[in-house]
Every structure is written in C-alpha cells, then in structure tokens.
Amino acid sequence: MKYLLLSAIAIIAVWSCDAAHAAEVTLIAPGGIRAAVEQIIPDFERATGHKVKATFGSGGGTKERVIKGEPFDVPIVQLPLEPVIASGHVVAASETPLATVAVGVAVRTGTPKPDISTADAVKRLLLGSKAISYPNAASGAAAGVSFNETLQKLGIADAMKPKIKIAQGGRGAMELLAKREVDIGLTFISEIITEPGLEVVGPLPRDISTPTALVGFVSAHTKEPEGAKALLRYLSSPEAAAVFKQRGMQPGR
C-alpha cells in the first residue's frame, strides 16, 4: 500500500511538473505548409502539453514579418535564408529543414489528366488552355512567384497574359478552377489536395520549376525557448515526415 501511495504521488508530481512547464508556442508559416502543420499540431500538443498558436500567410509576407522582428517563437520560412539570418531575429544554429513542396497542376475531378512530363508538354498545355489561375505573386505568394518564373523560362509570359486569372492565394486559385472559371489551376501540391472536387496532375518538371524548401528556426526573441525547441523537433520528426508526405510534400530530412 505504501509503495502504491508513493507511486501515485510520483505520477502526480510528474504531471504537475509538465503542467507547470506547459507553454503557448507561437508559430508563423507560409500557407503552403498550412494543411500539414495544422494536422501535426494536435499530436504535438497531446505529446507535450504545450499549446500552439499558428499564423499563416504568403511566403514572402511571412519572411518579411520575421525579418522585421515580429514576435514569434518558431518561424518557418522559405529559401533564400540569408536575409532572415542576417536580420538577427532567428537563432542561426537552430536552422532545421522541414519540407519541400512543388508547384503542381490541378484539374477538376473526372477531367482527363494532361501530359506535363516535359517542359514542351507544359508549354503546349498552357498555350492550348482557355484560362488558368495561380496565386498572386505581387502579394508575396511563393507559388505565384515560382510560376511567373516558369512562364519566363518557357518564353510564353506575354502570350499567356490574356488567359491568366490571378487569385488570392492557392485556395483562391483552386476555387476558380472548381467554379469552372478556368480549366487549369496551379499552386503548391499541398494546397491542391486539400480541395474537394480537384485532382493533382503532378508537379511541374524540375527544369522549369524548382520546389520550394521550407525551413524552421527558433526565434532569437522567444519567451518560450524550451517549447519552441520542442515544436521544432516535432516538426522534423518521423511522425511529421509522414504527414508531410501525405500532404504532397517531401520531408526535409
């Protein structure tokens, strides 16, 4: 009986210690990783007792907020990293590759999937389309910036202008496709697979579209360093890697 009582006291003490150290960890990240992170967070919270408050935005906008020193415990940013590290607002040694995500082509479910296996095939598809939609690069959307570069590489940026319907974010581009306002949608694959009624044709070929790498850091100004480190470890764990794959991304490790 004495042994059981001591064991119960020890368990309560451990729980009390965990509760005392439980923290609210703030995170900022681009929209391309949102679906995966939102799926991962509940498991992290159950495993650690910490709570996560996440904010999502465009890739460019997220990076600018980090560079300006806005207070987040764990920022996730896209390459290049030099401006972020040079800002002094992240712990450079905490740099942790999380995932890469490619810009992909989407069509409505039931629509024949076009050939996008080569740059020439993609060029024919785009020039033969009635209308396409992709995220607004001017608002910092990384998928939009990437696809603008693709159009330049293909040499069809001017020819495509009458066919383009710029959307607010990847979700906006997919909504235009679902509403039949365009016949081809383009954004990060991780944003395509979250939308019902749409299918991923596949990623754009690497010679015309480089996947975007996303990297996590601990903020130099975090007030919850242990919680921030724990979240970053979890985001780079095998459990998180499985979610990234499920969401159309490639784990960074």
Backbone as JSON, one array per atom type, in Angstrom:
{
  "sequence": "MKYLLLSAIAIIAVWSCDAAHAAEVTLIAPGGIRAAVEQIIPDFERATGHKVKATFGSGGGTKERVIKGEPFDVPIVQLPLEPVIASGHVVAASETPLATVAVGVAVRTGTPKPDISTADAVKRLLLGSKAISYPNAASGAAAGVSFNETLQKLGIADAMKPKIKIAQGGRGAMELLAKREVDIGLTFISEIITEPGLEVVGPLPRDISTPTALVGFVSAHTKEPEGAKALLRYLSSPEAAAVFKQRGMQPGR",
  "N": [[0.84, -1.21, 0.0], [1.93, 1.2, 0.86], [3.9, 1.47, -1.12], [2.31, 1.78, -3.43], [1.05, 4.18, -2.83], [3.22, 5.95, -2.8], [4.0, 5.73, -5.47], [1.77, 6.81, -6.77], [1.92, 9.42, -5.84], [4.31, 10.18, -7.04], [3.62, 10.08, -9.77], [1.69, 12.07, -9.9], [3.28, 14.21, -9.27], [4.95, 14.34, -11.51], [3.07, 14.93, -13.51], [2.25, 17.43, -12.56], [4.61, 18.83, -12.82], [4.97, 18.79, -15.62], [2.69, 20.26, -16.35], [3.32, 22.67, -15.21], [5.38, 23.51, -16.79], [4.23, 23.68, -19.24], [3.6, 25.46, -22.22], [2.49, 28.25, -24.26], [3.14, 28.23, -27.54], [4.09, 30.24, -30.17], [3.73, 30.3, -33.68], [4.74, 31.05, -37.0], [4.07, 30.75, -40.44], [4.3, 29.92, -43.99], [1.47, 29.65, -46.27], [1.64, 27.34, -47.83], [2.46, 25.21, -46.28], [0.53, 24.91, -44.5], [-1.73, 23.04, -44.23], [-0.46, 20.64, -43.51], [0.91, 21.37, -41.13], [-1.24, 22.11, -39.49], [-2.4, 19.64, -39.18], [-0.43, 18.3, -37.78], [-0.11, 19.69, -35.36], [-2.12, 19.05, -33.25], [-1.26, 16.47, -32.39], [1.3, 17.05, -31.43], [0.61, 18.75, -29.31], [-0.81, 16.99, -27.64], [1.25, 15.23, -27.01], [3.12, 16.77, -25.62], [1.94, 18.67, -23.96], [2.17, 21.34, -24.42], [0.76, 24.25, -26.02], [-0.12, 25.43, -29.25], [-0.11, 28.38, -31.09], [-0.86, 29.3, -34.18], [0.02, 31.18, -37.09], [-0.66, 31.95, -40.44], [0.46, 32.88, -43.71], [1.36, 34.53, -46.79], [4.28, 33.31, -48.58], [6.32, 35.24, -49.06], [5.38, 37.37, -47.5], [5.38, 36.25, -44.94], [8.14, 35.85, -44.53], [9.04, 38.51, -44.55], [7.86, 39.5, -42.23], [9.2, 38.08, -40.28], [11.83, 39.0, -40.72], [11.5, 41.64, -39.98], [11.3, 41.38, -37.3], [9.03, 40.64, -35.86], [7.21, 39.21, -33.1], [7.49, 35.91, -32.81], [7.66, 32.54, -31.74], [8.48, 30.28, -33.18], [9.46, 30.55, -36.35], [8.7, 29.65, -39.72], [10.22, 29.6, -42.77], [10.82, 30.3, -46.26], [13.42, 29.52, -48.66], [15.56, 32.06, -50.18], [17.71, 31.94, -47.26], [19.46, 33.8, -46.27], [18.73, 36.63, -45.83], [17.03, 36.36, -43.64], [18.58, 35.18, -41.6], [20.57, 37.12, -41.42], [19.12, 39.19, -40.33], [19.13, 38.82, -37.63], [17.06, 37.97, -36.07], [16.48, 35.33, -35.72], [17.64, 32.22, -34.32], [20.49, 31.22, -35.6], [21.81, 28.75, -35.46], [19.76, 27.01, -35.0], [18.59, 26.29, -37.34], [16.48, 24.29, -39.26], [15.72, 22.04, -41.68], [12.54, 21.4, -43.0], [10.56, 20.66, -44.99], [9.99, 20.22, -48.54], [8.15, 21.63, -51.24], [6.42, 21.29, -54.27], [5.32, 23.22, -57.11], [2.3, 22.42, -58.59], [0.1, 21.04, -61.12], [-3.37, 21.34, -61.41], [-6.56, 19.82, -62.03], [-10.12, 19.57, -62.6], [-11.9, 16.97, -60.93], [-12.38, 14.02, -62.73], [-11.81, 15.13, -65.14], [-9.79, 14.64, -68.03], [-6.36, 13.89, -67.47], [-3.75, 15.96, -68.34], [-0.66, 15.75, -70.27], [2.24, 16.5, -68.59], [4.87, 15.99, -68.51], [7.2, 16.99, -69.61], [9.0, 20.06, -70.34], [8.2, 21.09, -72.82], [5.74, 19.82, -73.14], [4.26, 20.98, -71.08], [4.27, 23.61, -71.94], [2.76, 23.41, -74.31], [0.32, 22.65, -73.19], [-0.39, 24.89, -71.6], [-0.53, 26.99, -73.51], [-2.58, 26.0, -75.02], [-4.74, 26.13, -73.36], [-7.87, 27.51, -72.15], [-8.16, 29.25, -70.01], [-6.19, 30.01, -67.11], [-5.33, 29.76, -63.61], [-3.51, 31.08, -60.85], [-1.69, 31.72, -57.76], [-1.31, 35.1, -56.48], [1.58, 36.67, -57.18], [2.39, 39.23, -56.57], [1.43, 39.73, -54.05], [3.09, 38.33, -52.5], [2.9, 35.58, -52.64], [4.47, 32.53, -52.73], [4.16, 30.4, -54.52], [3.05, 31.7, -56.69], [5.12, 33.47, -57.41], [7.03, 31.58, -58.15], [5.72, 30.35, -60.33], [5.49, 32.44, -62.14], [8.17, 32.68, -62.83], [8.44, 30.26, -64.13], [6.84, 30.66, -66.42], [8.4, 32.59, -67.67], [10.73, 31.1, -68.2], [9.71, 29.3, -70.03], [9.2, 30.99, -72.06], [6.75, 32.17, -72.63], [5.42, 34.15, -71.3], [4.26, 36.65, -72.08], [2.44, 35.81, -74.06], [0.64, 34.36, -72.55], [-0.73, 36.15, -70.97], [-3.44, 37.1, -71.59], [-4.89, 34.89, -70.8], [-4.71, 34.48, -68.12], [-5.92, 34.35, -64.81], [-5.47, 35.88, -61.98], [-5.24, 34.85, -58.6], [-6.14, 35.19, -55.1], [-4.01, 33.76, -53.18], [-3.31, 30.17, -52.91], [-5.6, 28.68, -52.37], [-7.58, 30.35, -53.38], [-7.01, 30.21, -56.12], [-7.64, 27.55, -56.6], [-10.33, 27.57, -56.05], [-11.36, 29.07, -58.2], [-10.87, 27.26, -60.23], [-12.5, 25.1, -59.43], [-14.97, 26.32, -59.73], [-15.2, 26.4, -62.39], [-14.24, 28.57, -63.78], [-11.77, 28.68, -64.81], [-9.67, 26.39, -66.67], [-7.37, 25.18, -65.93], [-5.49, 24.93, -62.98], [-2.93, 26.2, -60.87], [-0.73, 25.74, -58.22], [0.94, 25.21, -55.05], [1.37, 21.74, -54.5], [0.56, 20.8, -52.02], [-1.51, 22.48, -51.41], [-3.37, 21.92, -53.33], [-4.37, 19.33, -52.89], [-6.02, 19.59, -50.73], [-8.43, 20.5, -51.54], [-11.76, 19.7, -52.31], [-13.11, 17.88, -55.11], [-11.16, 18.36, -56.92], [-8.16, 17.37, -58.67], [-4.74, 16.37, -58.46], [-2.55, 16.7, -61.09], [0.17, 16.48, -61.27], [3.58, 17.37, -60.31], [5.22, 20.28, -61.67], [7.8, 19.96, -64.17], [11.2, 19.74, -63.01], [13.12, 21.2, -64.39], [11.91, 23.5, -65.15], [10.7, 24.45, -62.93], [11.54, 24.91, -59.72], [11.26, 23.13, -56.71], [9.99, 24.52, -53.64], [11.76, 25.08, -50.7], [11.22, 24.72, -47.23], [12.03, 25.99, -44.09], [12.61, 25.72, -40.62], [13.05, 27.72, -37.64], [14.23, 28.61, -34.35], [13.08, 31.44, -32.73], [15.06, 34.34, -32.09], [14.09, 35.88, -30.12], [12.36, 34.48, -28.56], [10.13, 33.77, -25.87], [9.6, 31.41, -24.87], [11.68, 29.27, -24.91], [12.19, 26.47, -24.53], [9.76, 25.26, -25.22], [9.6, 26.14, -27.87], [11.85, 24.87, -29.01], [11.05, 22.23, -28.65], [8.78, 22.1, -30.31], [9.95, 22.55, -32.82], [11.6, 20.31, -33.0], [9.64, 18.34, -33.12], [8.34, 18.96, -35.51], [10.25, 18.16, -37.29], [10.36, 15.48, -37.01], [10.01, 11.84, -37.5], [7.27, 11.28, -37.38], [6.08, 13.67, -38.16], [7.16, 13.82, -40.71], [5.78, 11.81, -42.04], [3.26, 12.96, -42.23], [3.81, 15.19, -43.82], [4.42, 13.91, -46.26], [1.96, 12.72, -46.79], [0.53, 14.99, -47.32], [1.43, 15.83, -49.75], [4.03, 16.78, -49.85], [7.65, 16.8, -49.61], [9.61, 15.46, -47.1], [12.07, 17.34, -45.27], [14.21, 16.08, -44.15]],
  "CA": [[0.0, 0.0, 0.0], [2.85, 2.34, 0.92], [4.53, 1.59, -2.44], [1.31, 2.32, -4.35], [0.84, 5.58, -2.49], [4.39, 6.69, -3.27], [3.94, 5.74, -6.94], [0.73, 7.77, -7.15], [2.45, 10.76, -5.59], [5.33, 10.45, -8.06], [2.94, 10.34, -11.04], [1.06, 13.39, -9.78], [4.36, 15.19, -9.3], [5.38, 14.45, -12.91], [2.02, 15.67, -14.22], [2.3, 18.82, -12.11], [5.81, 19.43, -13.41], [4.67, 19.0, -17.03], [1.72, 21.34, -16.47], [3.99, 23.92, -14.87], [6.26, 23.9, -17.9], [3.47, 23.79, -20.49], [3.7, 26.82, -22.73], [1.87, 28.56, -25.53], [4.21, 28.48, -28.51], [3.57, 30.89, -31.36], [4.37, 29.87, -34.91], [4.32, 31.71, -38.23], [4.48, 29.9, -41.56], [3.61, 30.15, -45.26], [0.27, 28.86, -46.49], [1.92, 26.07, -48.48], [2.69, 24.16, -45.3], [-0.54, 25.05, -43.5], [-2.52, 21.83, -44.01], [0.37, 19.68, -42.79], [1.17, 21.85, -39.77], [-2.49, 22.03, -38.72], [-2.61, 18.23, -38.85], [0.61, 17.89, -36.84], [-0.2, 20.41, -34.08], [-2.82, 18.35, -32.15], [-0.42, 15.39, -31.87], [2.35, 17.69, -30.63], [0.02, 19.26, -28.08], [-1.09, 15.84, -26.78], [2.5, 14.6, -26.58], [3.96, 17.64, -24.8], [1.2, 19.56, -23.07], [2.25, 22.7, -24.93], [-0.25, 24.69, -26.96], [0.46, 26.15, -30.38], [-0.91, 29.4, -31.75], [-0.23, 29.38, -35.5], [-0.39, 32.22, -38.03], [-0.22, 31.59, -41.79], [0.36, 33.94, -44.7], [2.11, 34.25, -48.01], [5.68, 33.02, -48.32], [7.06, 36.49, -48.98], [4.91, 38.14, -46.36], [5.88, 35.6, -43.72], [9.57, 36.13, -44.39], [9.2, 39.91, -44.2], [7.48, 39.68, -40.82], [10.31, 37.55, -39.47], [12.97, 39.91, -40.87], [11.2, 42.86, -39.22], [11.42, 41.09, -35.88], [7.76, 40.41, -35.16], [7.46, 38.2, -32.06], [7.0, 34.54, -32.95], [8.61, 31.61, -31.15], [9.01, 29.4, -34.24], [9.13, 30.95, -37.72], [9.02, 28.77, -40.84], [10.43, 30.48, -43.91], [11.32, 29.7, -47.5], [14.72, 29.98, -49.12], [16.87, 32.02, -49.53], [17.68, 32.19, -45.83], [20.43, 34.81, -45.87], [18.15, 37.83, -45.21], [16.43, 36.0, -42.35], [19.67, 35.0, -40.64], [21.25, 38.42, -41.27], [18.28, 40.09, -39.53], [19.41, 38.61, -36.22], [15.83, 37.66, -35.34], [16.37, 33.89, -35.52], [18.86, 31.56, -33.85], [21.01, 30.6, -36.82], [22.17, 27.35, -35.2], [18.55, 26.19, -34.9], [18.08, 26.05, -38.7], [16.0, 22.92, -39.39], [14.93, 21.78, -42.89], [11.29, 20.7, -42.68], [9.94, 20.03, -46.16], [9.95, 20.94, -49.81], [6.86, 21.47, -51.91], [6.49, 21.68, -55.67], [4.13, 23.75, -57.77], [1.69, 21.38, -59.39], [-1.03, 21.33, -62.0], [-4.62, 20.77, -60.93], [-7.74, 19.81, -62.9], [-11.31, 19.09, -61.9], [-12.05, 15.52, -60.89], [-13.07, 13.48, -63.9], [-11.22, 15.71, -66.35], [-8.57, 13.92, -68.43], [-5.12, 14.49, -66.97], [-2.87, 16.26, -69.46], [0.75, 15.42, -70.18], [3.1, 17.59, -68.1], [6.12, 15.3, -68.22], [8.34, 17.75, -70.11], [8.76, 21.49, -70.5], [7.43, 21.3, -74.06], [4.36, 19.39, -72.9], [3.63, 22.01, -70.25], [4.1, 24.78, -72.81], [1.59, 23.14, -75.18], [-0.88, 22.65, -72.34], [-0.73, 26.27, -71.21], [-0.93, 27.75, -74.7], [-3.85, 25.46, -75.51], [-5.8, 26.29, -72.37], [-8.73, 28.69, -72.28], [-7.83, 30.15, -68.9], [-5.51, 29.38, -65.99], [-5.28, 30.58, -62.41], [-2.47, 30.76, -59.87], [-1.67, 32.75, -56.71], [-0.8, 36.43, -56.8], [2.98, 36.88, -56.79], [2.55, 40.59, -56.04], [1.1, 39.73, -52.62], [4.1, 37.54, -51.81], [2.65, 34.14, -52.74], [5.66, 31.88, -53.27], [3.79, 29.61, -55.69], [2.88, 32.64, -57.79], [6.46, 33.91, -57.82], [7.65, 30.44, -58.84], [5.1, 30.09, -61.64], [5.9, 33.53, -63.03], [9.49, 32.29, -63.34], [8.21, 29.17, -65.1], [6.37, 31.26, -67.68], [9.56, 33.23, -68.3], [11.6, 30.04, -68.71], [9.05, 28.72, -71.2], [9.14, 32.02, -73.1], [5.36, 32.42, -73.03], [4.81, 35.05, -70.32], [3.4, 37.63, -72.76], [1.37, 35.1, -74.76], [-0.32, 33.83, -71.59], [-1.39, 37.21, -70.2], [-4.91, 37.15, -71.73], [-5.51, 33.67, -70.26], [-4.41, 34.37, -66.69], [-6.76, 34.93, -63.76], [-4.7, 35.86, -60.75], [-6.08, 34.59, -57.43], [-5.56, 35.48, -53.79], [-3.58, 32.52, -52.52], [-3.55, 28.9, -53.59], [-7.01, 28.3, -52.21], [-8.35, 31.15, -54.34], [-6.8, 29.65, -57.46], [-8.38, 26.29, -56.7], [-11.76, 27.89, -56.09], [-11.67, 29.45, -59.57], [-10.9, 26.02, -61.01], [-13.69, 24.35, -59.05], [-16.14, 27.03, -60.25], [-15.11, 26.31, -63.86], [-13.84, 29.85, -64.37], [-10.53, 28.36, -65.53], [-9.59, 24.95, -66.89], [-6.13, 24.7, -65.32], [-5.08, 25.66, -61.78], [-1.56, 25.93, -60.47], [-0.27, 26.19, -56.91], [1.67, 24.14, -54.39], [0.6, 20.5, -54.44], [-0.02, 20.7, -50.68], [-2.75, 23.26, -51.39], [-4.32, 21.32, -54.27], [-5.01, 18.12, -52.37], [-6.98, 19.92, -49.67], [-9.68, 20.99, -52.12], [-12.62, 18.64, -52.87], [-13.51, 18.02, -56.5], [-9.99, 18.64, -57.75], [-7.13, 16.33, -58.65], [-3.38, 16.75, -58.81], [-1.99, 16.05, -62.27], [1.54, 16.19, -60.88], [4.42, 18.56, -60.2], [5.86, 20.77, -62.88], [9.17, 19.44, -64.3], [12.18, 20.5, -62.24], [13.92, 22.12, -65.2], [11.19, 24.77, -65.3], [10.08, 24.82, -61.65], [12.28, 24.37, -58.58], [10.45, 23.05, -55.49], [10.29, 25.49, -52.59], [12.17, 24.48, -49.44], [10.74, 25.42, -46.04], [12.98, 25.78, -43.0], [12.18, 26.25, -39.34], [14.04, 28.28, -36.72], [13.79, 29.16, -33.07], [13.25, 32.89, -32.74], [16.06, 34.89, -31.16], [13.37, 36.64, -29.09], [11.33, 33.63, -27.95], [9.98, 33.76, -24.42], [9.36, 30.01, -24.53], [12.71, 28.56, -25.68], [12.06, 25.01, -24.48], [8.6, 24.92, -26.02], [9.95, 26.37, -29.27], [12.74, 23.79, -29.42], [10.25, 21.0, -28.71], [7.94, 22.15, -31.51], [10.81, 22.39, -33.99], [11.99, 18.89, -33.04], [8.48, 17.53, -33.55], [8.1, 19.25, -36.93], [11.26, 17.46, -38.08], [10.35, 14.08, -36.56], [9.43, 10.87, -38.45], [5.8, 11.41, -37.37], [5.76, 14.82, -39.0], [7.54, 13.49, -42.09], [4.69, 11.03, -42.62], [2.18, 13.91, -42.56], [4.25, 15.96, -44.98], [4.25, 13.06, -47.44], [0.51, 12.59, -47.02], [0.03, 16.28, -47.8], [2.02, 16.16, -51.05], [5.32, 17.42, -49.67], [8.78, 15.91, -49.36], [10.27, 15.85, -45.85], [13.38, 17.97, -45.45], [15.26, 15.2, -43.62]],
  "C": [[0.87, 1.26, 0.0], [3.5, 2.6, -0.43], [3.57, 2.21, -3.45], [1.08, 3.8, -4.1], [2.0, 6.45, -2.99], [4.4, 6.8, -4.78], [2.93, 6.77, -7.42], [1.21, 9.19, -6.96], [3.46, 11.15, -6.64], [4.7, 10.81, -9.39], [2.31, 11.73, -11.02], [2.13, 14.48, -9.87], [4.85, 15.42, -10.72], [4.36, 15.25, -13.7], [2.07, 17.16, -13.85], [3.47, 19.55, -12.72], [5.58, 19.75, -14.87], [3.73, 20.19, -17.19], [2.38, 22.68, -16.2], [4.85, 24.43, -16.01], [5.53, 23.98, -19.23], [3.44, 25.25, -20.93], [2.81, 27.0, -23.95], [2.98, 28.99, -26.48], [3.59, 29.09, -29.76], [4.4, 30.51, -32.58], [3.85, 30.7, -36.07], [4.88, 30.92, -39.4], [3.74, 30.28, -42.83], [2.41, 29.21, -45.43], [0.52, 27.5, -47.11], [2.11, 24.91, -47.53], [1.54, 24.09, -44.29], [-1.26, 23.73, -43.21], [-1.74, 20.8, -43.2], [0.57, 20.11, -41.34], [-0.1, 21.76, -38.91], [-2.83, 20.59, -38.36], [-1.64, 17.76, -37.78], [0.39, 18.47, -35.44], [-0.94, 19.63, -32.99], [-2.0, 17.21, -31.55], [0.7, 15.94, -31.0], [1.79, 18.15, -29.3], [-0.29, 18.11, -27.11], [0.19, 15.26, -26.2], [3.26, 15.44, -25.56], [3.22, 18.47, -23.76], [1.27, 21.02, -23.48], [1.06, 22.99, -25.84], [0.42, 25.52, -28.06], [-0.54, 27.14, -30.93], [-0.22, 29.7, -33.08], [-0.84, 30.5, -36.34], [0.17, 31.87, -39.4], [-0.44, 32.76, -42.74], [1.1, 33.56, -45.96], [3.57, 33.98, -47.65], [6.51, 34.28, -48.15], [6.67, 37.32, -47.78], [5.39, 37.57, -45.04], [7.34, 35.94, -43.48], [9.79, 37.59, -43.97], [8.87, 40.17, -42.73], [8.57, 39.18, -39.89], [11.5, 38.5, -39.52], [12.76, 41.2, -40.08], [11.24, 42.63, -37.71], [10.11, 40.93, -35.14], [7.89, 39.2, -34.25], [6.75, 36.87, -32.3], [8.07, 33.61, -32.4], [9.28, 30.73, -32.2], [8.57, 29.94, -35.6], [9.55, 29.87, -38.72], [9.09, 29.64, -42.08], [10.96, 29.7, -45.1], [12.71, 30.23, -47.81], [14.53, 31.18, -50.04], [16.81, 32.48, -48.07], [18.56, 33.36, -45.39], [19.8, 36.06, -45.24], [17.56, 37.56, -43.82], [17.51, 35.88, -41.29], [20.36, 36.33, -40.37], [20.44, 39.38, -40.4], [18.58, 39.97, -38.04], [18.2, 38.19, -35.41], [15.56, 36.16, -35.22], [17.69, 33.36, -34.98], [19.41, 30.75, -35.02], [21.3, 29.11, -36.63], [20.96, 26.43, -35.12], [17.96, 25.84, -36.26], [17.74, 24.57, -38.91], [15.2, 22.76, -40.67], [13.69, 20.96, -42.54], [10.71, 19.96, -43.88], [10.17, 20.85, -47.41], [8.61, 20.66, -50.47], [6.96, 22.03, -53.33], [5.2, 22.35, -56.12], [3.6, 22.67, -58.69], [0.54, 21.89, -60.23], [-2.27, 20.63, -61.45], [-5.69, 20.84, -62.03], [-8.93, 19.36, -62.07], [-11.38, 17.57, -61.98], [-12.87, 15.04, -62.07], [-12.57, 14.04, -65.21], [-9.97, 14.91, -66.74], [-7.32, 14.65, -67.96], [-4.16, 14.71, -68.14], [-1.43, 15.81, -69.2], [1.53, 16.65, -69.71], [4.5, 17.06, -67.82], [7.36, 16.06, -68.67], [7.98, 19.22, -70.2], [7.92, 21.77, -71.74], [5.98, 20.91, -73.88], [3.6, 20.42, -72.08], [3.35, 23.26, -71.09], [2.89, 24.59, -73.72], [0.3, 23.2, -74.38], [-1.32, 24.08, -72.03], [-1.22, 27.09, -72.39], [-2.26, 27.27, -75.25], [-5.01, 25.62, -74.55], [-6.65, 27.53, -72.67], [-8.39, 29.73, -71.22], [-7.13, 29.36, -67.8], [-5.54, 30.32, -64.8], [-4.15, 30.11, -61.52], [-2.37, 31.91, -58.89], [-0.95, 34.03, -57.13], [0.63, 36.62, -56.27], [3.18, 38.24, -56.14], [2.23, 40.67, -54.55], [2.06, 38.85, -51.83], [3.91, 36.04, -51.89], [3.81, 33.45, -53.43], [5.33, 31.04, -54.51], [3.6, 30.5, -56.91], [4.2, 33.16, -58.32], [7.13, 32.81, -58.64], [7.05, 30.24, -60.23], [5.38, 31.22, -62.62], [7.27, 33.22, -63.64], [9.38, 31.17, -64.36], [7.77, 29.71, -66.45], [7.52, 31.94, -68.42], [10.49, 32.18, -68.91], [11.03, 29.42, -69.97], [8.97, 29.71, -72.35], [7.74, 32.38, -73.54], [4.66, 33.39, -72.07], [3.85, 36.04, -70.98], [2.21, 36.96, -73.43], [0.28, 34.63, -73.8], [-1.13, 34.91, -70.87], [-2.91, 37.24, -70.36], [-5.63, 35.96, -71.09], [-5.43, 33.58, -68.74], [-5.46, 35.06, -65.83], [-6.01, 34.77, -62.44], [-5.63, 35.71, -59.55], [-5.36, 35.0, -56.15], [-5.25, 34.17, -53.1], [-3.91, 31.28, -53.33], [-4.99, 28.46, -53.51], [-7.89, 29.07, -53.19], [-8.22, 30.63, -55.75], [-7.6, 28.37, -57.65], [-9.89, 26.52, -56.73], [-12.19, 28.3, -57.49], [-11.75, 28.22, -60.47], [-12.16, 25.23, -60.71], [-14.96, 24.98, -59.6], [-16.17, 27.06, -61.78], [-14.8, 27.65, -64.52], [-12.52, 29.73, -65.12], [-10.51, 26.85, -65.75], [-8.31, 24.33, -66.35], [-5.83, 25.57, -64.1], [-3.67, 25.26, -61.39], [-1.27, 26.54, -59.1], [0.53, 25.06, -56.3], [0.77, 22.9, -54.28], [-0.09, 20.34, -53.09], [-1.32, 21.48, -50.56], [-3.8, 22.68, -52.33], [-5.09, 20.2, -53.6], [-5.97, 18.37, -51.23], [-8.34, 20.31, -50.22], [-10.5, 19.87, -52.73], [-12.98, 18.94, -54.33], [-12.38, 18.32, -57.45], [-8.98, 17.5, -57.64], [-5.78, 16.92, -59.04], [-2.96, 15.98, -60.06], [-0.56, 15.61, -61.95], [2.33, 17.48, -60.74], [4.94, 19.0, -61.55], [7.28, 20.2, -62.96], [10.18, 20.35, -63.61], [12.99, 21.48, -63.09], [13.21, 23.44, -65.46], [10.56, 25.24, -63.99], [10.82, 24.14, -60.5], [11.38, 24.3, -57.36], [10.92, 24.04, -54.43], [10.62, 24.77, -51.29], [11.73, 25.36, -48.28], [11.57, 25.0, -44.84], [12.46, 26.43, -41.72], [13.33, 26.76, -38.5], [13.39, 28.48, -35.35], [14.06, 30.65, -33.13], [14.31, 33.32, -31.73], [15.38, 35.6, -29.99], [12.31, 35.8, -28.37], [11.32, 33.76, -26.43], [9.72, 32.35, -23.92], [10.39, 29.14, -25.26], [12.56, 27.05, -25.67], [10.87, 24.53, -25.3], [8.88, 25.08, -27.51], [10.85, 25.26, -29.8], [11.98, 22.47, -29.57], [9.4, 20.96, -29.97], [8.78, 21.93, -32.76], [11.29, 20.95, -34.13], [10.84, 18.04, -33.57], [8.19, 17.74, -35.03], [9.11, 18.58, -37.84], [11.36, 15.98, -37.71], [9.81, 13.15, -37.64], [7.91, 10.97, -38.52], [5.36, 12.57, -38.26], [6.07, 14.53, -40.46], [6.43, 12.71, -42.78], [3.53, 11.93, -43.03], [2.56, 14.74, -43.77], [4.05, 15.17, -46.27], [2.78, 12.93, -47.81], [-0.07, 13.85, -47.65], [0.72, 16.74, -49.08], [3.35, 16.87, -50.98], [6.41, 16.36, -49.51], [9.46, 16.36, -48.06], [11.67, 16.38, -46.09], [14.51, 17.12, -44.96], [14.96, 13.76, -44.0]]
}
